[in-house]
Amino acid sequence: LGMDFAGTIESVGAGVTSFTSGDEVYGCAGGLADLQGALAEYIPADARLVAHKPKRLSMREAAALPLVGITAYEGLQRAGASAGQTLLVHGGTGGVGHVA
């Protein structure tokens, strides 16, 4: 809880060139150990964990994707899945399963 976010960039740090103020984005904000999570009005975010929000997605929809998307992707990579293979996804209606 508190790792995924979607929002509008307020300002960017020195050396960040892929985002500007006003960009709509989504991503992971941490939320583990000593990293601040996303349960705040404003958060600092690592630009490597942020992406431009697709225009067709609402902020709510975009905020639901980062952690489950990363988990599904990593699972498929570790399994060695490739295009054309048939896979069984247990829990296909759950958070991670519906993305896989």
Backbone as CSV, one residue per row, in Angstrom:
resi,resn,N_x,N_y,N_z,CA_x,CA_y,CA_z,C_x,C_y,C_z
1,LEU,0.846,-1.176,0.000,0.000,0.000,0.000,0.888,1.234,0.000
2,GLY,0.579,2.181,-0.835,1.312,3.438,-0.840,2.537,3.476,-1.721
3,MET,2.676,2.510,-2.617,3.842,2.523,-3.503,3.517,3.081,-4.883
4,ASP,2.307,2.843,-5.357,1.904,3.288,-6.693,1.341,4.703,-6.642
5,PHE,1.556,5.456,-7.704,0.991,6.805,-7.749,0.719,7.217,-9.187
6,ALA,-0.092,8.225,-9.330,-0.280,8.938,-10.596,-0.502,10.389,-10.218
7,GLY,0.003,11.289,-11.017,-0.154,12.699,-10.696,0.473,13.590,-11.746
8,THR,0.585,14.852,-11.390,1.134,15.860,-12.285,2.436,16.384,-11.697
9,ILE,3.463,16.456,-12.502,4.772,16.923,-12.026,4.701,18.400,-11.681
10,GLU,5.143,18.711,-10.486,5.194,20.091,-10.004,6.523,20.735,-10.396
11,SER,7.619,20.010,-10.176,8.943,20.501,-10.558,9.876,19.309,-10.710
12,VAL,10.985,19.509,-11.411,11.958,18.434,-11.613,13.314,18.859,-11.078
13,GLY,14.102,17.869,-10.701,15.424,18.136,-10.183,16.444,18.358,-11.287
14,ALA,17.612,18.807,-10.873,18.709,19.040,-11.812,19.074,17.736,-12.506
15,GLY,19.279,17.791,-13.790,19.684,16.623,-14.546,18.538,15.770,-15.072
16,VAL,17.304,16.075,-14.676,16.151,15.322,-15.183,15.689,15.989,-16.469
17,THR,15.760,15.258,-17.572,15.409,15.832,-18.873,14.174,15.194,-19.502
18,SER,13.717,14.075,-18.945,12.595,13.359,-19.562,11.229,13.843,-19.088
19,PHE,11.200,14.738,-18.102,9.937,15.250,-17.571,10.026,16.759,-17.376
20,THR,8.876,17.417,-17.477,8.793,18.847,-17.196,7.566,19.106,-16.335
21,SER,7.516,20.272,-15.730,6.359,20.653,-14.924,5.096,20.539,-15.758
22,GLY,4.053,19.974,-15.164,2.779,19.817,-15.847,2.578,18.466,-16.508
23,ASP,3.644,17.669,-16.657,3.500,16.333,-17.247,2.655,15.447,-16.342
24,GLU,1.749,14.679,-16.937,0.983,13.683,-16.191,1.772,12.382,-16.218
25,VAL,2.013,11.817,-15.030,2.881,10.655,-14.905,2.275,9.614,-13.968
26,TYR,2.886,8.434,-13.980,2.560,7.404,-12.999,3.821,6.614,-12.709
27,GLY,3.841,5.885,-11.585,5.029,5.116,-11.259,5.005,4.573,-9.855
28,CYS,6.188,4.156,-9.394,6.378,3.634,-8.040,7.171,4.653,-7.233
29,ALA,6.745,4.833,-5.989,7.376,5.854,-5.161,8.187,5.297,-4.014
30,GLY,8.321,4.022,-3.902,9.031,3.446,-2.765,8.029,2.879,-1.786
31,GLY,8.020,3.371,-0.563,7.091,2.878,0.439,7.653,1.745,1.273
32,LEU,8.903,1.370,1.050,9.547,0.324,1.831,10.740,0.907,2.565
33,ALA,11.044,0.317,3.702,12.204,0.712,4.498,12.217,2.216,4.744
34,ASP,13.251,2.898,4.292,13.379,4.325,4.570,12.880,5.208,3.433
35,LEU,12.253,4.611,2.418,11.755,5.399,1.298,10.346,5.899,1.571
36,GLN,10.086,7.154,1.264,8.748,7.707,1.430,7.823,7.088,0.396
37,GLY,6.626,6.751,0.795,5.638,6.213,-0.136,4.849,7.321,-0.798
38,ALA,3.725,6.940,-1.392,2.924,7.879,-2.176,1.704,8.411,-1.433
39,LEU,1.566,8.097,-0.161,0.396,8.551,0.583,0.601,9.974,1.091
40,ALA,0.742,10.890,0.156,0.969,12.296,0.473,0.517,13.137,-0.712
41,GLU,0.319,14.416,-0.464,-0.087,15.299,-1.561,1.057,15.533,-2.543
42,TYR,2.272,15.675,-2.024,3.470,15.853,-2.847,4.498,14.819,-2.421
43,ILE,5.219,14.248,-3.387,6.264,13.272,-3.072,7.488,13.515,-3.948
44,PRO,8.674,13.223,-3.419,9.843,13.174,-4.299,9.826,11.807,-4.975
45,ALA,10.144,11.738,-6.241,10.121,10.457,-6.951,11.392,10.286,-7.761
46,ASP,11.858,9.069,-7.824,13.022,8.714,-8.628,12.579,8.681,-10.092
47,ALA,13.165,9.496,-10.931,12.763,9.589,-12.341,12.850,8.250,-13.062
48,ARG,13.694,7.332,-12.570,13.811,6.007,-13.196,12.580,5.141,-12.937
49,LEU,11.762,5.521,-11.946,10.573,4.742,-11.594,9.288,5.443,-12.002
50,VAL,9.402,6.417,-12.903,8.258,7.223,-13.344,8.133,7.117,-14.863
51,ALA,6.891,7.127,-15.352,6.641,7.105,-16.799,5.534,8.092,-17.126
52,HIS,5.514,8.558,-18.362,4.415,9.421,-18.797,3.122,8.617,-18.804
53,LYS,2.062,9.180,-18.276,0.766,8.513,-18.208,0.143,8.489,-19.590
54,PRO,-0.299,7.302,-20.040,-1.019,7.259,-21.320,-2.273,8.131,-21.252
55,LYS,-2.530,8.908,-22.267,-3.667,9.838,-22.267,-5.003,9.132,-22.096
56,ARG,-5.111,7.897,-22.573,-6.388,7.194,-22.498,-6.695,6.655,-21.095
57,LEU,-5.729,6.683,-20.193,-5.953,6.207,-18.832,-6.263,7.365,-17.897
58,SER,-7.191,7.135,-16.979,-7.450,8.123,-15.935,-6.316,8.036,-14.914
59,MET,-6.226,9.014,-14.035,-5.220,8.970,-12.972,-5.444,7.732,-12.101
60,ARG,-6.683,7.426,-11.799,-7.003,6.266,-10.958,-6.546,4.967,-11.628
61,GLU,-6.820,4.832,-12.911,-6.412,3.623,-13.635,-4.890,3.504,-13.688
62,ALA,-4.218,4.602,-13.967,-2.757,4.585,-14.059,-2.121,4.250,-12.715
63,ALA,-2.679,4.770,-11.625,-2.123,4.528,-10.299,-2.258,3.071,-9.877
64,ALA,-3.148,2.325,-10.504,-3.347,0.918,-10.153,-2.366,-0.015,-10.857
65,LEU,-1.540,0.484,-11.759,-0.705,-0.383,-12.594,0.744,-0.628,-12.169
66,PRO,1.475,0.325,-11.635,2.922,0.148,-11.517,3.400,-1.120,-10.810
67,LEU,3.045,-1.345,-9.564,3.592,-2.489,-8.840,3.109,-3.813,-9.416
68,VAL,1.819,-3.920,-9.752,1.334,-5.183,-10.326,1.937,-5.411,-11.709
69,GLY,2.137,-4.350,-12.464,2.761,-4.483,-13.781,4.195,-4.966,-13.684
70,ILE,4.949,-4.398,-12.759,6.340,-4.818,-12.554,6.384,-6.272,-12.104
71,THR,5.495,-6.647,-11.184,5.456,-8.015,-10.669,5.116,-9.011,-11.774
72,ALA,4.107,-8.703,-12.587,3.729,-9.597,-13.688,4.866,-9.719,-14.703
73,TYR,5.462,-8.603,-15.073,6.561,-8.604,-16.045,7.736,-9.437,-15.542
74,GLU,8.108,-9.220,-14.282,9.236,-9.950,-13.718,8.940,-11.450,-13.657
75,GLY,7.707,-11.813,-13.306,7.329,-13.224,-13.271,7.427,-13.878,-14.634
76,LEU,6.959,-13.181,-15.655,7.029,-13.719,-17.014,8.477,-13.838,-17.489
77,GLN,9.301,-12.876,-17.119,10.719,-12.939,-17.500,11.416,-14.100,-16.811
78,ARG,11.174,-14.245,-15.513,11.822,-15.330,-14.762,11.371,-16.702,-15.252
79,ALA,10.138,-16.789,-15.736,9.623,-18.057,-16.266,10.161,-18.342,-17.666
80,GLY,10.781,-17.363,-18.283,11.306,-17.536,-19.631,10.213,-17.549,-20.690
81,ALA,9.084,-16.899,-20.393,7.962,-16.859,-21.340,8.356,-16.093,-22.597
82,SER,7.854,-16.558,-23.728,8.140,-15.868,-24.984,6.883,-15.816,-25.843
83,ALA,6.904,-14.975,-26.847,5.762,-14.804,-27.748,5.375,-16.140,-28.362
84,GLY,4.076,-16.398,-28.425,3.572,-17.618,-29.030,3.354,-18.755,-28.050
85,GLN,3.886,-18.636,-26.834,3.687,-19.668,-25.826,2.302,-19.542,-25.207
86,THR,1.771,-20.671,-24.762,0.522,-20.677,-24.009,0.878,-20.787,-22.537
87,LEU,0.315,-19.903,-21.714,0.602,-19.887,-20.283,-0.685,-20.013,-19.493
88,LEU,-0.601,-20.632,-18.325,-1.715,-20.656,-17.391,-1.419,-19.613,-16.332
89,VAL,-2.320,-18.677,-16.154,-2.152,-17.639,-15.138,-3.149,-17.921,-14.021
90,HIS,-2.647,-18.441,-12.896,-3.509,-18.661,-11.731,-3.891,-17.304,-11.164
91,GLY,-5.128,-17.145,-10.781,-5.562,-15.859,-10.238,-5.606,-14.783,-11.303
92,GLY,-6.049,-15.141,-12.488,-6.064,-14.209,-13.607,-6.945,-12.992,-13.415
93,THR,-7.841,-13.013,-12.437,-8.688,-11.846,-12.198,-8.157,-10.975,-11.066
94,GLY,-7.031,-11.368,-10.470,-6.439,-10.587,-9.388,-5.574,-9.459,-9.917
95,GLY,-4.987,-8.714,-9.003,-4.176,-7.562,-9.374,-3.054,-7.881,-10.336
96,VAL,-2.210,-8.850,-9.992,-1.082,-9.205,-10.849,-1.546,-10.032,-12.044
97,GLY,-2.445,-10.971,-11.820,-2.891,-11.879,-12.868,-3.536,-11.191,-14.053
98,HIS,-4.323,-10.157,-13.800,-4.999,-9.507,-14.933,-4.028,-8.736,-15.813
99,VAL,-2.873,-8.376,-15.278,-1.861,-7.683,-16.072,-1.013,-8.686,-16.849
100,ALA,-0.767,-9.854,-16.238,0.045,-10.891,-16.902,-0.643,-11.335,-18.171
